[in-house]
Amino acid sequence: MIKGYAPSRFGPLHYVEHGDGVPVLLLHQTPRSSDEYRDVLPLVGSSARAIAMDTLGFGASARTDEPFSIELFADAVDDLLDALSIDRPVIVGHHTGGVIALEVAARHPDRVRGLVLSGVPYVDAARRDRVSLAPPIDHVEVHDDGSHLAALWARRADFYPPGRPDLVNRFVADALRVIDRVEEGHQAVNRYRMEERITSVTAQALVVCGELDSYSLPDIPRFLEHLDGARTAIIEGTGVPAVDHRPEEFGRLVSEFVAEIAGAARSRP
């Protein structure tokens, strides 16, 4: 795998890539980084050019003082695509990354070849009202004795399978890099007016979700209602951490979708 930095209006954006062929851009959830796709990259990269970026403000990408928003994150994606001269990518997004992917596809119907939305909640007025009073997902108070590390672990441990502290370790490592703004990615999702933007999406879509992801699984019918020709795939035995918990299955689904999209393009007169 090759690591690099792409210039942007915000500063350098960190990315990791593997392979050649159809470009596939992978966008992570909050508060992760491209590390979420560590085990997926070589799988997708065996038959495509797989690129995982750190969202603006996360991982090793540039920080910004601007309030986080899906539109701001999408601006950075636009800059990375321009800097790497990537045309017509398939964009894959998990949770927050999926919302960013949808915004990029809505902005540029002719630029996005395909769209994989993984574990993405459908954000409309009803959801915005429902979550406006919900408690924080990842925010913890930082203490001199380091007890906030255990608190952060406890907030997410139940989402991960028993006996996989390595996966929680990776989550905590990413979250600590943005501990001062760890909640803002979630807040950006919950402010997004998806019900207005999804009508501009024309890319062929695959909607993926872990069967245990109670946050997003119920919203699949909403996406099928709005995305013409979209199909679904459920990953068994996993939930929110589907990408790094089930990388083989996730990578297979993405690779098959990319091959399908590429094949359809070649068959057109």
PAZAPA-4460 file (N, C-alpha, C; in steps of 0.05 Angstrom, whole numbers, plus 32768, in hexadecimal, padded with zeros to 4 digits):
% residues 269
    n_x    n_y    n_z   ca_x   ca_y   ca_z    c_x    c_y    c_z   seq   type   mol
   8011   7FE8   8000   8000   8000   8000   8012   8019   8000     1      M     A
   8008   802D   7FF2   8017   8046   7FEF   8008   805C   7FFF     2      I     A
   8017   806B   8010   800C   8081   801F   8015   809B   8012     3      K     A
   8004   80AF   8013   800B   80C9   8008   7FFA   80DF   8013     4      G     A
   8000   80F7   800A   7FF1   810F   8011   7FEA   811E   7FF8     5      Y     A
   7FD1   8126   7FF6   7FC7   8136   7FDF   7FC3   8153   7FE8     6      A     A
   7FCA   8166   7FD8   7FC5   8182   7FE0   7FA8   8188   7FDD     7      P     A
   7F9F   819B   7FEE   7F83   81A4   7FED   7F82   81C0   7FF7     8      S     A
   7F6B   81CD   7FF4   7F67   81E8   7FFE   7F6A   81EA   801D     9      R     A
   7F68   81D3   802A   7F6A   81D2   8048   7F85   81CB   8052    10      F     A
   7F96   81C1   8040   7FB0   81B5   8048   7FB1   8199   803E    11      G     A
   7FC6   818A   8046   7FCA   816F   803B   7FB5   815B   8045    12      P     A
   7FAC   814A   8033   7F99   8135   8039   7FA7   811A   8037    13      L     A
   7FA6   810B   804C   7FB4   80F1   804D   7FA3   80DB   8040    14      H     A
   7FB0   80CA   8030   7FA2   80B4   8024   7FB5   809C   8022    15      Y     A
   7FA9   8084   801F   7FB8   806B   801B   7FAB   805E   8002    16      V     A
   7FBC   8053   7FF1   7FB0   8045   7FD9   7FBE   802B   7FD3    17      E     A
   7FB0   801B   7FC3   7FBA   8001   7FBC   7FAD   7FF9   7FA1    18      H     A
   7FBD   7FF0   7F8E   7FB2   7FE4   7F76   7FAF   7FF8   7F5F    19      G     A
   7FA5   7FED   7F49   7FA1   7FFD   7F31   7F86   7FF5   7F25    20      D     A
   7F7C   8007   7F14   7F62   8002   7F06   7F4E   8017   7F0D    21      G     A
   7F34   800F   7F0E   7F1F   8021   7F14   7F24   802E   7F2F    22      V     A
   7F24   8048   7F32   7F29   8054   7F4C   7F11   8050   7F5F    23      P     A
   7F17   8048   7F77   7F03   8044   7F8C   7F0C   8053   7FA5    24      V     A
   7EFD   8068   7FAC   7F03   8079   7FC3   7EF4   8070   7FDB    25      L     A
   7F02   806A   7FF1   7EF5   805F   8009   7EF6   8074   801F    26      L     A
   7EDE   807A   802A   7EDB   808F   803F   7ED2   8083   8059    27      L     A
   7EDF   808A   806F   7EDB   807D   8089   7EC5   808A   8099    28      H     A
   7EBE   807D   80AF   7EAB   8087   80C2   7EB8   809A   80D6    29      Q     A
   7EA9   80A9   80E5   7EB2   80B9   80FB   7EB7   80A7   8114    30      T     A
   7ECD   80AA   8122   7EE4   80BC   811F   7EFC   80AD   8114    31      P     A
   7EF8   809B   8101   7F0D   8089   80F8   7F1F   8098   80E4    32      R     A
   7F30   8089   80D6   7F42   8093   80C2   7F43   807E   80AC    33      S     A
   7F55   8081   8099   7F58   806E   8084   7F60   8052   808F    34      S     A
   7F69   8051   80A8   7F70   8038   80B4   7F58   8025   80B5    35      D     A
   7F40   8030   80B5   7F28   801F   80B6   7F28   800C   809E    36      E     A
   7F34   8014   8088   7F34   8004   8070   7F4F   7FF5   806C    37      Y     A
   7F5E   7FF3   8081   7F79   7FE6   8080   7F78   7FCB   8072    38      R     A
   7F64   7FBA   807A   7F63   7F9F   8070   7F51   7F9D   8057    39      D     A
   7F43   7FB2   8050   7F32   7FB2   8039   7F42   7FBB   8020    40      V     A
   7F55   7FCE   8024   7F64   7FD9   800E   7F71   7FC4   7FFC    41      L     A
   7F80   7FB1   8007   7F8D   7F9D   7FF5   7F79   7F8B   7FE7    42      P     A
   7F62   7F87   7FF2   7F4D   7F77   7FE6   7F41   7F85   7FCE    43      L     A
   7F38   7F9D   7FD2   7F2D   7FAD   7FBC   7F43   7FB4   7FA8    44      V     A
   7F5B   7FB9   7FB2   7F72   7FC1   7FA2   7F7C   7FAB   7F91    45      G     A
   7F73   7F92   7F94   7F7C   7F7C   7F83   7F71   7F7E   7F67    46      S     A
   7F5B   7F8E   7F64   7F4F   7F90   7F49   7F47   7FAD   7F43    47      S     A
   7F4F   7FC0   7F54   7F48   7FDC   7F4F   7F5D   7FEE   7F5D    48      A     A
   7F5B   8008   7F58   7F6C   801B   7F66   7F5D   8024   7F7F    49      R     A
   7F63   8018   7F96   7F55   801E   7FAF   7F63   8034   7FBE    50      A     A
   7F55   8049   7FC5   7F60   8060   7FD3   7F4F   8066   7FEC    51      I     A
   7F5B   8065   8003   7F4E   806C   801C   7F59   8086   8026    52      A     A
   7F49   809B   802A   7F53   80B4   8033   7F4A   80B9   8050    53      M     A
   7F5A   80CA   805E   7F52   80D4   8078   7F40   80EC   8073    54      D     A
   7F28   80EB   807D   7F16   8102   807A   7F23   811B   8086    55      T     A
   7F1E   8132   807A   7F28   814C   8084   7F23   814D   80A2    56      L     A
   7F39   8153   80B1   7F36   8156   80CF   7F3B   813C   80DE    57      G     A
   7F3D   8125   80D0   7F40   810B   80DD   7F5A   80FE   80D4    58      F     A
   7F63   80EA   80E3   7F7C   80DC   80DB   7F93   80EF   80D8    59      G     A
   7FA2   80EC   80C2   7FB9   80FD   80BD   7FB3   8113   80A9    60      A     A
   7F9A   8117   80A2   7F93   812D   8090   7F93   8148   809F    61      S     A
   7F93   815D   808F   7F94   8178   809A   7F7D   817D   80AD    62      A     A
   7F82   818D   80C1   7F6D   8197   80D3   7F63   81B1   80C9    63      R     A
   7F4A   81B8   80D1   7F3F   81D1   80C9   7F2F   81DC   80E1    64      T     A
   7F2F   81F7   80E4   7F20   8203   80F9   7F02   8207   80F2    65      D     A
   7EFC   8202   80D8   7EE0   8205   80D0   7ECF   81EF   80DD    66      E     A
   7EB6   81F6   80E3   7EA4   81E1   80EE   7EA1   81CA   80DB    67      P     A
   7EA3   81B2   80E5   7EA0   819B   80D4   7E84   8199   80C8    68      F     A
   7E83   8192   80AF   7E69   818E   80A1   7E6E   8179   808B    69      S     A
   7E59   816D   8082   7E5B   815A   806C   7E64   8168   8053    70      I     A
   7E5B   8180   804F   7E63   8190   8038   7E81   8196   8038    71      E     A
   7E8B   819D   8050   7EA8   81A3   8053   7EB8   8189   804D    72      L     A
   7EB0   8173   8058   7EBE   815A   8053   7EBE   8153   8035    73      F     A
   7EA7   8159   8028   7EA5   8153   800B   7EB7   8166   7FFB    74      A     A
   7EBB   817F   8004   7ECD   8191   7FF7   7EE9   8184   7FF6    75      D     A
   7EF2   8178   800D   7F0C   816C   800E   7F0E   8154   7FFC    76      A     A
   7EF8   8145   7FFA   7EF8   812E   7FE7   7EFC   8138   7FCB    77      V     A
   7EED   814D   7FC3   7EF0   8159   7FA9   7F0E   8160   7FA4    78      D     A
   7F1B   816C   7FB8   7F36   8175   7FB4   7F49   815D   7FB1    79      D     A
   7F44   8147   7FC0   7F55   8130   7FBD   7F52   8123   7FA2    80      L     A
   7F39   8121   7F98   7F34   8116   7F7D   7F42   8126   7F68    81      L     A
   7F41   8141   7F6B   7F4F   8152   7F58   7F6D   814E   7F59    82      D     A
   7F78   814E   7F72   7F95   814C   7F75   7FA0   8132   7F6B    83      A     A
   7F91   811C   7F6D   7F9A   8102   7F63   7F91   80FC   7F47    84      L     A
   7F84   8110   7F3A   7F7A   810D   7F1F   7F68   80F4   7F1C    85      S     A
   7F56   80F0   7F2F   7F44   80D9   7F2F   7F2A   80E1   7F22    86      I     A
   7F23   80D2   7F0E   7F0A   80D7   7EFF   7EF8   80BF   7F01    87      D     A
   7EDF   80C4   7F06   7ECA   80B0   7F07   7ED0   809A   7F1B    88      R     A
   7ED5   80A0   7F34   7ED9   808B   7F48   7EBF   807E   7F51    89      P     A
   7EC2   8066   7F5B   7EAD   805B   7F6C   7EB4   8065   7F89    90      V     A
   7EA0   8071   7F96   7EA5   807B   7FB1   7E97   8069   7FC5    91      I     A
   7EA7   8060   7FD9   7E9D   804E   7FEE   7E9E   805D   8008    92      V     A
   7E88   805E   8016   7E87   806C   8030   7E7A   805D   8045    93      G     A
   7E86   805C   805D   7E7B   804E   8074   7E72   8062   8089    94      H     A
   7E59   8060   8091   7E4D   8073   80A4   7E52   8090   809C    95      H     A
   7E61   80A0   80AB   7E66   80BC   80A3   7E71   80BD   8086    96      T     A
   7E83   80AB   8080   7E8F   80AA   8065   7E7A   80A6   8050    97      G     A
   7E65   8097   8056   7E50   8093   8042   7E40   80AC   803D    98      G     A
   7E3C   80BC   8052   7E2D   80D6   804F   7E3E   80E9   803E    99      V     A
   7E58   80E9   8043   7E6A   80FA   8032   7E69   80F0   8015   100      I     A
   7E6A   80D6   8012   7E6A   80CB   7FF6   7E50   80D3   7FE8   101      A     A
   7E3A   80D2   7FF6   7E20   80DA   7FEA   7E21   80F7   7FE2   102      L     A
   7E2C   8109   7FF2   7E2E   8125   7FEB   7E3F   8129   7FD2   103      E     A
   7E56   811B   7FD1   7E67   811E   7FB9   7E58   8114   7FA0   104      V     A
   7E49   80FE   7FA2   7E3A   80F4   7F8C   7E23   8107   7F84   105      A     A
   7E17   8114   7F97   7E02   8128   7F91   7E0D   8140   7F83   106      A     A
   7E25   8148   7F8B   7E32   8160   7F7E   7E3A   815A   7F61   107      R     A
   7E44   8142   7F5D   7E51   813C   7F44   7E46   8122   7F37   108      H     A
   7E2D   8124   7F2D   7E21   810B   7F22   7E32   80FF   7F0C   109      P     A
   7E40   810F   7EFD   7E50   8105   7EE6   7E6C   80FC   7EEF   110      D     A
   7E74   8102   7F07   7E8F   80FB   7F10   7E91   80E1   7F20   111      R     A
   7E7B   80D9   7F2C   7E7B   80C1   7F3D   7E70   80A9   7F2E   112      V     A
   7E80   8095   7F2B   7E79   807D   7F1B   7E66   806B   7F2A   113      R     A
   7E69   8068   7F44   7E58   8057   7F54   7E5B   805F   7F71   114      G     A
   7E48   8055   7F82   7E46   805D   7F9E   7E40   8045   7FAF   115      L     A
   7E51   8041   7FC3   7E4C   802C   7FD7   7E47   803A   7FF2   116      V     A
   7E2F   8037   7FFC   7E27   8043   8015   7E26   802D   802A   117      L     A
   7E38   802E   803E   7E3A   8019   8052   7E31   8024   806D   118      S     A
   7E1D   8018   8079   7E14   8020   8093   7E0D   803D   8095   119      G     A
   7E00   8048   8080   7DFB   8065   8080   7DDE   806A   808A   120      V     A
   7DDB   807C   809D   7DC0   8083   80A6   7DB3   8095   8093   121      P     A
   7D99   8094   8091   7D8A   80A7   8080   7D84   80BF   8091   122      Y     A
   7D8F   80D6   8089   7D8D   80EE   8099   7D78   8101   808E   123      V     A
   7D62   8103   809B   7D4C   8116   8093   7D43   8125   80AC   124      D     A
   7D2F   8135   80A9   7D26   8146   80BE   7D1E   8136   80D7   125      A     A
   7D12   811F   80D3   7D09   810F   80EA   7D22   8105   80F9   126      A     A
   7D37   80FC   80EB   7D4F   80F3   80F9   7D5D   810B   8107   127      R     A
   7D5E   8122   80F9   7D6B   8138   8106   7D5E   8140   8120   128      R     A
   7D43   813F   8120   7D35   8145   8139   7D3A   812F   814E   129      D     A
   7D3B   8116   8145   7D3E   8100   8158   7D59   8100   8166   130      R     A
   7D6E   8107   8157   7D89   8105   8162   7D92   811F   816F   131      V     A
   7D83   8134   816C   7D8C   814E   8176   7D90   814E   8194   132      S     A
   7D81   813D   81A2   7D84   813C   81BF   7D92   8122   81C8   133      L     A
   7D9C   8113   81B6   7DAA   80FA   81BD   7DC4   8100   81CA   134      A     A
   7DCE   80EE   81DB   7DE8   80F2   81E8   7DFE   80EF   81D4   135      P     A
   7E16   80F9   81DA   7E2D   80F6   81C8   7E33   80D9   81C3   136      P     A
   7E3F   80D4   81AC   7E47   80B9   81A5   7E63   80B3   81AF   137      I     A
   7E76   80C5   81AA   7E92   80BF   81B0   7E9F   80D3   81C3   138      D     A
   7E92   80E9   81C8   7E9E   80FE   81D9   7EA3   80F5   81F5   139      H     A
   7EBC   80FA   81FF   7EC3   80F4   821B   7ED2   810C   8225   140      V     A
   7ED0   8111   823F   7EE0   8126   824C   7EFC   811C   8251   141      E     A
   7F0F   812C   8249   7F2B   8125   824C   7F35   812A   8269   142      V     A
   7F41   8116   8275   7F4A   8118   8291   7F68   8113   8293   143      H     A
   7F75   811F   82A7   7F92   811D   82AA   7F9A   8100   82B0   144      D     A
   7F89   80F0   82BB   7F91   80D5   82C2   7F8C   80C1   82AB   145      D     A
   7F83   80CB   8294   7F80   80BA   827D   7F67   80A9   827E   146      G     A
   7F55   80AD   8291   7F3D   809D   8293   7F2A   80A0   827B   147      S     A
   7F2E   80B6   826C   7F1E   80BA   8254   7F24   80A4   823F   148      H     A
   7F3B   8098   8240   7F41   8082   822D   7F2F   806B   8232   149      L     A
   7F2B   8064   824B   7F18   804E   8252   7EFC   8055   824B   150      A     A
   7EF5   806F   824F   7EDA   8078   8249   7ED5   8076   822A   151      A     A
   7EE9   807E   821B   7EE6   807D   81FE   7EE3   8060   81F5   152      L     A
   7EF4   804E   8200   7EF2   8032   81FA   7ED6   8027   8200   153      W     A
   7ECC   802E   8218   7EB2   8024   8220   7E9C   802D   820E   154      A     A
   7E9E   8045   8203   7E89   804F   81F2   7E86   803E   81D9   155      R     A
   7E9B   8032   81D0   7E9A   8024   81B6   7E9E   8005   81B8   156      R     A
   7EA7   7FFB   81CF   7EAE   7FDF   81D1   7E97   7FCD   81C9   157      A     A
   7E7E   7FD4   81D1   7E67   7FC3   81CC   7E60   7FC0   81AF   158      D     A
   7E6A   7FD3   819E   7E65   7FD1   8182   7E76   7FBB   8174   159      F     A
   7E8C   7FB4   8182   7EA0   7FA2   8176   7E9B   7F85   8181   160      Y     A
   7EA4   7F71   8172   7EA0   7F56   817A   7EB2   7F4F   8192   161      P     A
   7EA9   7F3C   81A3   7EB9   7F33   81B9   7ED4   7F28   81AF   162      P     A
   7EE9   7F2C   81BE   7F02   7F20   81B7   7F11   7F2F   81A1   163      G     A
   7F08   7F47   819A   7F17   7F57   8186   7F1F   7F72   8190   164      R     A
   7F2E   7F73   81A6   7F38   7F8D   81B1   7F49   7F9B   819D   165      P     A
   7F55   7F8D   8189   7F65   7F9A   8175   7F55   7FAE   8165   166      D     A
   7F3C   7FA7   815F   7F2B   7FB9   8150   7F24   7FD2   8160   167      L     A
   7F1F   7FCE   817A   7F18   7FE5   818B   7F31   7FF7   818F   168      V     A
   7F49   7FEA   8191   7F62   7FF9   8192   7F65   800C   817A   169      N     A
   7F5F   8002   8162   7F61   8012   814A   7F4D   8029   814B   170      R     A
   7F35   8024   8154   7F22   8039   8157   7F2C   804F   816B   171      F     A
   7F35   8047   8182   7F3D   805A   8196   7F55   806A   818C   172      V     A
   7F68   805D   817F   7F7F   806C   8174   7F76   8082   8161   173      A     A
   7F63   807C   8150   7F59   8091   813D   7F4A   80A7   814D   174      D     A
   7F39   809F   8160   7F29   80B2   816F   7F3B   80C5   817F   175      A     A
   7F51   80BB   818A   7F62   80CC   819A   7F6F   80E3   8189   176      L     A
   7F72   80DE   8170   7F7F   80F3   815F   7F6C   810B   815B   177      R     A
   7F52   8107   8160   7F3F   811D   815C   7F2E   8120   8175   178      V     A
   7F3A   811A   818D   7F2B   8119   81A5   7F1D   8133   81AC   179      I     A
   7F29   8149   81A3   7F1D   8163   81A8   7F05   8169   8197   180      D     A
   7F02   815A   8181   7EEB   815F   816E   7EDE   8145   8166   181      R     A
   7EE0   8130   8177   7ED8   8115   8170   7EBB   8113   8169   182      V     A
   7EAA   8125   8174   7E8D   8122   8170   7E84   8131   8157   183      E     A
   7E95   8143   814C   7E8B   8155   8137   7E84   8146   811D   184      E     A
   7E91   8130   8117   7E8A   8121   8100   7E6D   8116   8101   185      G     A
   7E66   810C   8119   7E4A   8103   811D   7E36   811A   811B   186      H     A
   7E3E   8130   8126   7E2C   8148   8124   7E28   8151   8108   187      Q     A
   7E3E   8150   80F8   7E3C   8157   80DC   7E28   8146   80CD   188      A     A
   7E29   812C   80D2   7E16   8119   80C6   7DF9   8121   80CD   189      V     A
   7DF5   8127   80E6   7DDA   812C   80F0   7DCF   8147   80E8   190      N     A
   7DE0   8159   80DD   7DD7   8173   80D2   7DD1   8171   80B4   191      R     A
   7DDB   815C   80A7   7DDA   815B   808A   7DBE   8157   8080   192      Y     A
   7DB7   8165   806B   7D9C   8163   8060   7D9B   814F   8049   193      R     A
   7D9E   8136   8050   7DA0   8121   803D   7D87   811F   802B   194      M     A
   7D70   8124   8037   7D57   8120   8028   7D56   8133   8010   195      E     A
   7D65   814A   8012   7D66   815D   7FFB   7D7C   8155   7FE7   196      E     A
   7D92   814A   7FF1   7DA9   8145   7FDF   7DA7   812B   7FD0   197      R     A
   7D9A   8117   7FDC   7D99   80FD   7FD0   7D8B   80FD   7FB5   198      I     A
   7D7A   8110   7FB1   7D6B   8111   7F97   7D7E   8118   7F80   199      T     A
   7D96   8121   7F85   7DA9   8128   7F70   7DBC   8111   7F6A   200      S     A
   7DBA   80FB   7F79   7DCC   80E5   7F74   7DC2   80D4   7F5D   201      V     A
   7DD3   80CF   7F4A   7DCC   80BF   7F33   7DDE   80A6   7F30   202      T     A
   7DF3   80A4   7F3F   7E06   808E   7F3D   7DF8   8074   7F46   203      A     A
   7E00   805E   7F39   7DF7   8044   7F42   7E01   803F   7F5E   204      Q     A
   7DF0   8034   7F6F   7DF6   8032   7F8C   7DF3   8016   7F97   205      A     A
   7E04   800F   7FA9   7E02   7FF7   7FB9   7E00   8000   7FD6   206      L     A
   7DEB   7FF7   7FE4   7DE7   7FFE   8000   7DEE   7FE5   8011   207      V     A
   7E02   7FE8   8021   7E0D   7FD2   8032   7E08   7FD9   804F   208      V     A
   7E03   7FC4   805F   7E00   7FC9   807C   7E05   7FAF   808B   209      C     A
   7E12   7FB1   80A2   7E14   7F9A   80B4   7DF9   7F93   80C0   210      G     A
   7DF4   7F7A   80C3   7DDA   7F71   80CD   7DD5   7F7A   80EA   211      E     A
   7DEA   7F81   80F9   7DE7   7F89   8114   7DE8   7FA7   8118   212      L     A
   7DE9   7FB6   8101   7DEB   7FD3   8102   7DCF   7FDF   8105   213      D     A
   7DC6   7FE0   811E   7DAA   7FE9   8123   7DA6   8007   811D   214      S     A
   7DBC   8016   811A   7DBA   8032   8114   7DB2   8037   80F7   215      Y     A
   7DBC   8027   80E5   7DB9   802C   80C8   7DA9   8017   80BA   216      S     A
   7DA8   7FFF   80C3   7D99   7FEA   80B5   7D7C   7FF0   80AF   217      L     A
   7D6E   7FFD   80C2   7D52   8003   80BC   7D4E   8018   80A6   218      P     A
   7D63   8026   809F   7D61   803C   808B   7D65   8033   806F   219      D     A
   7D6C   8019   806B   7D72   8010   8050   7D5A   8015   803D   220      I     A
   7D41   8010   8045   7D2B   8015   8032   7D29   8032   8029   221      P     A
   7D32   8045   803A   7D31   8061   8032   7D44   8066   801A   222      R     A
   7D5C   805A   801B   7D6F   805D   8005   7D65   8050   7FEC   223      F     A
   7D59   8038   7FEE   7D4E   802B   7FD7   7D38   803B   7FCA   224      L     A
   7D29   804A   7FDA   7D14   805B   7FD1   7D1E   8072   7FC0   225      E     A
   7D36   807C   7FC6   7D40   8094   7FB9   7D56   808F   7FA4   226      H     A
   7D63   8078   7FA6   7D79   8073   7F93   7D70   805E   7F7F   227      L     A
   7D6B   8067   7F67   7D61   8055   7F52   7D74   803E   7F4C   228      D     A
   7D6A   8026   7F4D   7D7A   800F   7F46   7D8D   8006   7F5B   229      G     A
   7D8D   8012   7F72   7D9F   800A   7F88   7D98   7FEE   7F91   230      A     A
   7DAD   7FDF   7F99   7DA8   7FC5   7FA6   7DB7   7FC4   7FC1   231      R     A
   7DB1   7FB0   7FD0   7DBB   7FAE   7FEB   7DCB   7F95   7FF0   232      T     A
   7DDC   7F96   8005   7DEA   7F7F   800E   7DED   7F81   802C   233      A     A
   7DE7   7F6C   803B   7DE9   7F6B   8058   7E00   7F59   805F   234      I     A
   7E12   7F64   8071   7E29   7F55   807A   7E21   7F48   8095   235      I     A
   7E21   7F2E   8096   7E19   7F20   80AE   7E2D   7F21   80C4   236      E     A
   7E23   7F20   80DD   7E35   7F1D   80F4   7E45   7F36   80FC   237      G     A
   7E3D   7F4D   80F2   7E4B   7F65   80F9   7E38   7F7D   80F9   238      T     A
   7E42   7F93   8104   7E31   7FAB   8105   7E40   7FC3   80FC   239      G     A
   7E42   7FD7   810D   7E4F   7FF1   8106   7E6C   7FEC   80FC   240      V     A
   7E7C   7FDA   8108   7E98   7FD7   80FE   7E9A   7FC4   80E7   241      P     A
   7E87   7FC3   80D4   7E87   7FAF   80BF   7EA0   7FB0   80AE   242      A     A
   7EAC   7FC8   80A9   7EC3   7FCA   8098   7EDB   7FBB   80A2   243      V     A
   7EE3   7FC1   80BB   7EFB   7FB4   80C6   7EF5   7F9A   80D4   244      D     A
   7EDC   7F94   80DA   7ED5   7F7A   80E6   7ED1   7F65   80D1   245      H     A
   7EC6   7F6C   80BB   7EC1   7F59   80A5   7ECE   7F63   808B   246      R     A
   7EE8   7F68   808B   7EF5   7F74   8073   7EF3   7F62   805A   247      P     A
   7EF4   7F48   805D   7EF2   7F37   8046   7ED7   7F39   8038   248      E     A
   7EC2   7F38   8048   7EA7   7F3B   803C   7EA3   7F57   8031   249      E     A
   7EAB   7F6B   8040   7EA8   7F86   8036   7EB8   7F8B   801C   250      F     A
   7ED1   7F82   801C   7EE1   7F85   8004   7ED5   7F76   7FEC   251      G     A
   7ECA   7F5E   7FF1   7EBE   7F4F   7FDB   7EA6   7F5E   7FCF   252      R     A
   7E95   7F69   7FE1   7E7E   7F77   7FD7   7E86   7F90   7FC6   253      L     A
   7E99   7F9F   7FD0   7EA2   7FB6   7FC1   7EAF   7FAE   7FA7   254      V     A
   7EC0   7F9A   7FA7   7ECD   7F91   7F8E   7EB9   7F87   7F79   255      S     A
   7EA5   7F78   7F82   7E91   7F6F   7F6F   7E81   7F86   7F64   256      E     A
   7E7A   7F99   7F74   7E6B   7FB0   7F6B   7E7C   7FC1   7F57   257      F     A
   7E95   7FC5   7F5D   7EA7   7FD4   7F4B   7EA9   7FC5   7F30   258      V     A
   7EAC   7FAB   7F31   7EAE   7F9B   7F18   7E94   7F9D   7F08   259      A     A
   7E7E   7F9D   7F16   7E64   7F9F   7F08   7E61   7FBA   7EFB   260      E     A
   7E69   7FD0   7F09   7E67   7FEB   7EFE   7E7A   7FEE   7EE6   261      I     A
   7E92   7FE4   7EE8   7EA5   7FE5   7ED3   7E9C   7FD6   7EBA   262      A     A
   7E91   7FBE   7EBF   7E87   7FAD   7EAA   7E70   7FBA   7E9B   263      G     A
   7E5E   7FC7   7EAA   7E48   7FD5   7E9D   7E51   7FEC   7E8B   264      A     A
   7E66   7FFA   7E95   7E71   8010   7E85   7E7E   8006   7E6B   265      A     A
   7E8C   7FEF   7E6C   7E99   7FE5   7E54   7E85   7FDB   7E40   266      R     A
   7E6D   7FD2   7E4A   7E59   7FC6   7E38   7E48   7FDB   7E29   267      S     A
   7E4B   7FF4   7E32   7E3B   8009   7E25   7E47   800F   7E0A   268      R     A
   7E35   8015   7DF5   7E3F   801A   7DDA   7E4E   8035   7DDA   269      P     A
***
